Amino acid sequence: MMLDKFLIAQFMLIAFFSSLSAQDEPVSIHQQQWQEHRHIAKAPSLFDASGADIRPLSLSKTQTLTRTVFGYLPDWEYYDARSTLKYDLLSHIAAFDFNVSASGSIGNPSYWPWTDVINAAHDKGVRVIMTAVNFDKDEIHTILTDTTVKNAFFRNVKSKIANFKLDGVNIDFEGLYTADRGSLLNDFMSELTDYVHTNLPGAEVSFAGPAVNWGGWDLAGLAASCDYIFIMGYAFAGSWNSQTGANAPLTGGSYNISNTVNVQYAPVTKNHPEKLILGVPYYGNRWKTQTGSAYSTIIEYINHPRFSSAMSEALNYGLRWDAKSQTPWYAYSKSGAWYQVWFDTDSSLGLKYDLAESKNYRGVGMWALGYDGARQELWDELRRRYVLDIIADGYSADLPPENFILFQNYPNPFNPATAIRYQLSVAGNVELAVYNLLGQKLTTLVNEGQTAGTYHVLFDGKGLAGGVYLYKLKVNRQVQSRKMILMR
């Protein structure tokens, strides 16, 4: 009976997505939260409004990141996020939002200019990008087709970048007419890219792309028309759902992140992975539900909890793992009613990062900076993966991927056994060992010389308590490590 209910729930979810037309597809979290804040009066700048105090990007600062890490920073997060941003773990900060009108004029975010954030970022070699936003299909059509409006928009982009010493523009146009999503949009983006590159050498042009092609998109053409696409890899679930489920499922169902990477963006993933950034969510969904079981019928949609609050609640109510979607969730009862929250943690985000790395994507990114508050888990995951560093025993960490790659164990979480895979492009002395979080070595799985190739090693966690462990691969005098979760 439970299996029958599960299959029915999945069928209804698939049927829902299949029935969506290009014009009534789910509204992105960018648009939803922009609409929630659009009527709030713009706050004045804390600094010189002309931007005269802004310092340019430091070209002498060497970034230690091995991949692009591109974070959207909404203006409603700017004030508080200033104290929590870790510039050494970011390559790009996309200031959201510069609202674009049907005349081609461009407004500023609240508190603009963000002189303190821009200067701190630039001093660390972090690029600051303006996010040009419009979610009205008629206005977007005018911007794309009216030559006068388009040229005004181009000039205004140039002016904003030049005046505030910014490093590029990200176009976040959503809800376009189906007919506008193909060659019309791609030609527009190609013209904009040529214009920006010609007038502002070194500046970047990117586009916020959908996770699913609901109709009309030529994603390969879009990738060719600009420097790169930020894939909005979230909002697979929301207020429209009839059953609970993952906001950014890695697997399961007809549509998920794996499908986005391998099917929706297949030509780009195969031929130009350097053109793609996989975006992940720092937020989730909260519903009032019929039961406390996964994929329960939804009674009422409540809100989008941010990672900071969701993680705190999960530690109180008990974090669960959904093997189907490879994401966490939790449930709780309050005043006789059930509630569920599905969101992403460093563990589930790590699996998505693995996918992006395995496809050699340009990098990863998030919506949105500030949503983790003062919590450190998500920063720690980025640091562990993408920062070149020197560790205490004299070995250099995070060897560039052209020499060797340590993949995430699979399955993860696991009980009791899991496979660890790594790939060597050079021969060397190889040591693979497992550690606890105190840094104590628990077991050595490999300790020998190996030639170039791909290797699989089985780790059995029998006898160990459930929790987080590290596995570390040393090749010659360099090392990489990853986390894995033993579930009991």
C-alpha positions in Angstrom: 0.0 0.0 0.0 2.8 2.4 0.9 4.5 1.6 -2.4 1.3 2.3 -4.3 0.9 5.7 -2.6 4.5 6.5 -3.4 4.1 5.6 -7.1 0.9 7.6 -7.3 2.6 10.7 -5.8 5.5 10.4 -8.3 3.1 10.0 -11.2 1.2 13.1 -10.2 4.4 15.1 -9.9 5.6 14.0 -13.3 2.2 14.7 -14.8 2.3 18.2 -13.3 5.6 19.1 -14.9 4.7 17.5 -18.2 1.5 19.6 -18.4 3.3 22.9 -17.9 3.5 25.1 -21.0 6.4 27.4 -21.6 4.2 30.3 -20.4 3.1 28.8 -17.0 6.3 27.0 -15.9 7.3 27.4 -12.3 8.5 30.9 -11.4 12.1 31.0 -10.4 13.2 31.9 -6.9 15.0 35.0 -8.3 11.6 36.3 -9.5 9.7 35.2 -6.4 12.0 36.9 -4.0 12.4 40.0 -6.2 8.6 40.4 -6.2 8.6 40.0 -2.4 11.0 42.9 -2.0 10.3 45.1 -5.0 7.8 47.4 -3.2 10.3 48.1 -0.4 11.8 51.6 -0.8 15.4 51.5 -2.0 17.7 52.3 0.8 20.3 55.1 0.2 24.0 54.4 -0.1 26.2 54.3 2.9 29.0 55.7 0.8 29.7 58.3 -2.0 26.9 57.8 -4.4 29.2 58.5 -7.4 31.4 55.5 -6.7 34.5 57.7 -6.6 35.9 55.8 -3.7 35.7 52.4 -5.4 39.0 50.7 -6.2 39.5 48.7 -9.4 40.0 44.9 -9.4 43.5 44.1 -8.2 45.2 42.3 -11.1 48.2 41.5 -8.9 46.1 39.4 -6.5 46.4 35.7 -7.3 43.2 33.8 -6.8 43.7 30.5 -5.0 40.5 28.9 -6.2 40.6 26.0 -8.6 37.2 26.7 -10.0 34.9 29.7 -10.5 32.6 30.2 -7.4 29.9 32.7 -8.5 27.5 34.0 -5.8 24.4 36.1 -6.2 24.1 38.8 -3.5 20.6 40.3 -3.3 20.3 43.8 -2.1 18.1 42.7 0.8 21.0 40.6 2.0 23.7 43.2 1.5 23.6 45.0 4.8 24.0 41.9 7.0 26.0 39.8 4.6 28.9 42.2 4.7 30.2 40.7 7.9 29.9 37.1 6.8 31.2 37.1 3.2 34.5 35.1 2.7 36.2 36.7 -0.2 38.9 34.0 -0.4 36.2 31.5 -1.3 34.5 33.5 -4.1 35.6 34.4 -7.6 32.5 36.4 -8.4 29.9 38.4 -6.5 26.8 39.2 -8.6 25.0 42.3 -7.2 21.3 41.7 -7.5 19.3 43.6 -8.8 19.8 46.3 -11.4 16.3 46.5 -12.7 15.9 47.1 -16.4 13.0 49.1 -17.7 11.2 48.9 -21.1 13.1 52.0 -22.1 16.5 50.5 -21.5 17.2 52.5 -18.4 18.7 50.6 -15.4 18.0 51.2 -11.7 20.3 50.5 -8.8 20.0 48.0 -5.9 19.4 49.2 -2.4 22.3 50.9 -0.7 24.1 51.2 -4.0 27.0 51.6 -4.5 28.3 48.8 -2.2 31.6 50.5 -1.9 32.8 48.4 1.1 31.9 45.1 -0.5 33.3 46.0 -3.9 36.6 47.3 -2.5 37.0 44.2 -0.2 36.3 41.9 -3.2 38.5 43.8 -5.6 41.4 43.8 -3.1 41.1 40.0 -3.0 40.9 39.6 -6.8 37.1 38.9 -6.7 35.1 40.2 -9.6 31.9 42.1 -8.9 29.2 41.7 -11.6 26.0 43.7 -12.1 22.9 41.6 -12.4 20.5 43.2 -15.0 17.0 42.0 -14.2 13.6 41.9 -15.9 10.8 39.4 -15.5 8.1 40.9 -17.7 7.8 39.1 -21.1 6.5 42.2 -22.9 9.2 44.5 -21.6 11.8 41.9 -22.4 10.4 41.6 -26.0 10.8 45.4 -26.4 14.3 45.3 -25.1 15.2 42.5 -27.5 13.5 43.9 -30.6 13.5 47.7 -30.4 16.8 49.0 -31.7 16.6 52.3 -29.8 15.8 50.6 -26.5 18.5 47.9 -27.0 21.2 50.5 -27.8 20.1 52.5 -24.7 20.4 49.4 -22.6 23.9 48.6 -24.0 25.1 52.2 -23.2 23.6 52.1 -19.7 25.3 48.7 -19.0 28.6 50.3 -20.1 28.0 53.3 -18.0 27.2 51.3 -14.8 30.3 49.1 -15.3 32.6 52.0 -16.0 31.3 54.3 -13.2 31.4 51.7 -10.5 34.5 49.9 -11.7 32.5 46.6 -12.1 33.8 43.6 -13.9 30.9 42.5 -16.1 27.1 42.0 -16.4 24.9 39.0 -15.8 21.6 39.0 -17.7 18.7 37.6 -15.6 15.8 37.9 -18.1 13.1 35.3 -17.2 9.5 34.5 -18.3 10.3 35.4 -22.0 7.8 34.5 -24.7 8.7 31.1 -26.2 9.4 32.6 -29.6 11.9 35.1 -28.0 14.0 32.4 -26.3 15.9 31.2 -29.4 17.7 33.1 -32.1 16.3 36.5 -31.0 17.7 36.2 -27.5 21.0 34.6 -28.6 21.6 37.4 -31.2 20.9 40.0 -28.5 23.4 38.3 -26.2 26.0 38.1 -28.9 25.6 41.8 -29.7 25.8 42.7 -26.0 28.9 40.5 -25.5 30.7 42.0 -28.5 29.7 45.5 -27.3 31.0 45.0 -23.8 34.2 43.2 -24.9 35.0 46.0 -27.3 34.2 48.9 -25.0 35.2 47.4 -21.7 38.1 45.0 -22.3 38.2 42.3 -19.6 34.6 42.6 -18.6 32.4 39.5 -18.7 28.9 38.8 -20.0 26.9 35.9 -18.7 23.3 34.7 -18.6 21.1 33.2 -15.9 19.8 30.1 -17.6 17.0 27.7 -16.8 17.5 24.3 -15.3 14.9 22.8 -17.7 14.2 23.8 -21.3 10.4 24.1 -21.1 10.3 25.3 -24.7 12.1 27.6 -27.1 15.6 27.7 -25.7 18.6 27.1 -27.9 21.0 26.6 -25.0 24.0 25.6 -27.1 23.5 28.8 -29.1 23.1 30.8 -25.9 26.3 29.5 -24.5 28.1 30.5 -27.7 26.7 34.0 -27.5 28.2 34.9 -24.2 31.1 34.1 -21.9 29.2 31.6 -19.8 25.8 30.5 -18.4 24.9 30.3 -14.7 22.4 27.4 -14.5 19.7 28.1 -12.0 19.8 24.5 -10.6 16.9 24.9 -8.2 13.2 25.4 -7.8 12.3 21.9 -8.8 9.8 22.1 -6.0 7.8 25.0 -4.5 4.4 26.4 -3.8 2.9 24.6 -6.9 3.7 21.1 -5.6 1.0 18.6 -4.4 3.6 16.4 -2.7 6.7 17.3 -0.8 10.0 16.7 -2.5 13.5 18.1 -3.1 14.2 21.6 -4.2 17.3 20.5 -6.2 17.2 16.7 -6.5 20.4 15.2 -7.9 18.5 12.1 -9.0 14.9 10.7 -9.1 11.9 11.6 -11.2 11.9 12.9 -14.7 13.6 16.2 -14.0 16.6 16.6 -11.7 20.1 18.2 -11.6 21.6 15.1 -13.4 19.0 15.5 -16.1 19.8 19.3 -16.3 23.5 18.5 -16.8 23.3 15.4 -19.0 20.2 16.1 -21.1 19.0 19.7 -21.0 22.6 21.1 -21.5 24.0 18.0 -23.2 25.7 19.7 -26.2 27.2 22.4 -24.0 28.3 19.9 -21.3 29.9 17.7 -23.9 31.6 20.4 -26.1 32.0 23.5 -24.0 31.8 22.7 -20.2 33.9 25.8 -19.6 30.9 27.8 -20.5 28.7 26.4 -17.6 28.4 27.2 -13.9 26.1 24.9 -11.9 24.1 27.0 -9.5 22.8 25.5 -6.2 20.3 26.6 -3.6 21.1 28.0 -0.2 17.4 27.8 0.6 14.6 25.2 0.8 10.8 24.7 0.9 8.5 24.5 3.9 5.1 22.9 3.7 2.2 22.0 6.0 1.6 18.3 5.2 -0.8 15.5 5.8 1.8 13.2 7.4 5.5 13.2 8.5 6.5 10.8 5.7 8.6 11.7 2.7 6.5 12.8 -0.4 3.5 13.4 1.8 0.5 15.2 0.4 0.8 19.0 0.9 -1.9 20.9 2.7 -0.4 24.3 2.5 2.8 26.0 1.2 4.5 28.0 4.0 7.7 29.7 2.9 11.3 29.4 1.6 13.5 28.9 4.7 17.1 29.9 4.3 19.9 27.4 5.1 20.8 29.2 8.3 17.4 28.6 9.9 16.7 25.3 8.2 19.9 23.8 9.5 19.3 25.0 13.0 15.8 23.4 13.0 17.1 20.2 11.4 19.6 19.7 14.2 16.6 20.0 16.6 14.1 17.9 14.8 16.4 15.4 13.3 17.9 15.5 9.8 16.7 12.7 7.4 18.2 11.6 4.1 16.1 10.9 1.0 18.0 8.3 -1.1 15.8 8.9 -4.2 16.7 12.6 -4.6 20.0 12.4 -2.6 19.0 15.4 -0.5 18.2 16.0 3.2 14.9 16.9 4.8 13.1 17.0 8.2 9.6 16.8 9.6 8.0 18.1 12.8 4.6 18.2 14.4 3.3 21.5 15.9 -0.2 22.0 17.4 -1.3 18.7 16.0 -0.2 19.5 12.4 2.7 18.1 10.4 5.3 20.3 8.6 8.2 19.3 6.3 11.3 21.2 5.2 13.4 20.0 2.2 16.7 21.9 1.7 20.3 21.3 0.9 23.3 20.9 3.2 27.0 20.7 2.5 26.7 17.0 2.0 24.0 17.2 -0.7 25.6 20.3 -2.3 28.8 18.4 -2.4 27.2 15.7 -4.6 26.2 18.4 -7.0 29.7 19.8 -7.0 31.0 16.4 -7.8 28.8 16.3 -10.8 30.0 19.7 -12.0 33.6 18.7 -11.4 33.2 15.4 -13.2 31.9 17.3 -16.3 34.8 19.8 -16.0 32.4 22.8 -15.6 33.7 26.3 -15.2 32.6 26.2 -11.6 29.7 26.4 -9.2 27.6 29.1 -7.7 24.7 29.8 -5.3 21.5 31.6 -4.7 22.1 33.3 -2.5 25.0 34.7 -0.5 23.9 35.6 3.0 21.3 32.8 3.2 23.8 30.8 5.4 24.0 33.6 7.9 26.9 33.0 10.3 27.0 29.3 9.8 30.2 27.9 8.4 29.3 24.5 6.9 28.8 25.7 3.3 31.9 27.9 3.4 33.9 24.9 4.7 32.7 22.8 1.8 33.8 25.3 -0.7 37.2 25.7 1.0 37.8 22.0 1.2 37.1 21.6 -2.5 38.3 24.7 -4.3 41.1 26.4 -2.4 44.8 25.7 -3.1 46.5 25.6 0.3 49.5 24.3 2.2 48.7 21.9 5.0 50.6 21.3 8.3 52.5 18.2 7.2 54.2 20.1 4.3 52.1 18.6 1.5 50.3 20.9 -0.9 46.6 20.5 -0.9 44.1 20.2 -3.7 46.4 19.2 -6.6 45.2 20.6 -9.9 42.8 18.2 -11.6 45.1 17.7 -14.6 47.4 15.6 -12.3 44.9 13.6 -10.3 41.2 13.7 -9.3 39.7 12.3 -6.1 36.0 11.7 -6.6 33.2 11.7 -4.0 32.6 8.2 -2.6 29.5 6.4 -3.8 27.0 5.9 -2.3 27.2 8.8 0.1 25.8 8.6 2.8 26.5 4.9 3.0 25.9 1.9 5.3 28.2 0.1 5.8 30.3 0.1 2.6 31.1 2.6 -0.1 33.4 2.8 -3.1 36.2 5.5 -3.4 37.3 6.3 -6.9 40.4 8.3 -8.0 42.1 9.0 -11.3 45.9 9.5 -11.8 47.2 11.2 -14.9 50.8 10.7 -13.6 52.5 7.8 -11.8 53.4 8.2 -8.2 53.5 7.0 -4.6 49.9 6.7 -3.6 48.4 6.7 -0.1 44.7 6.6 0.5 43.6 6.7 4.2 40.5 7.4 6.3 40.4 9.8 9.2 38.0 11.0 11.8 37.2 14.7 12.3 39.9 14.9 14.9 42.5 14.1 12.3 43.2 10.7 13.6 44.0 8.1 11.0 41.6 5.1 11.2 42.8 2.9 8.4 45.1 3.0 5.3 43.4 1.6 2.2 46.2 2.1 -0.3 50.0 2.6 0.2 52.0 1.8 -2.9 53.3 3.0 -6.2 50.7 3.2 -9.0 50.7 4.1 -12.7 48.4 6.5 -14.4 44.8 5.2 -14.5 41.5 5.0 -12.7 41.2 3.1 -9.4 38.3 2.0 -7.2 38.8 1.0 -3.6 36.1 -0.4 -1.2 35.8 1.0 2.3 33.8 -0.9 4.9 32.6 1.2 7.8 31.6 -1.8 9.9 32.4 -1.2 13.5 32.5 2.6 13.2 29.9 4.9 14.7 27.6 6.9 12.3 28.9 10.3 11.4 31.2 12.3 9.2 34.7 11.0 8.2 37.4 12.2 5.9 39.3 10.2 3.2 42.6 11.6 2.0 44.6 10.8 -1.1 48.3 11.6 -1.2 50.2 11.4 -4.5 53.9 12.1 -4.2 53.9 15.3 -2.1 50.4 16.5 -2.8 47.0 15.7 -1.2 43.3 16.0 -1.7 40.6 15.1 0.8 36.8 14.7 0.9 34.1 14.0 3.4 31.8 11.0 3.6 28.8 10.2 5.8 28.3 6.9 7.5 24.6 6.5 8.4 23.4 4.2 11.2 
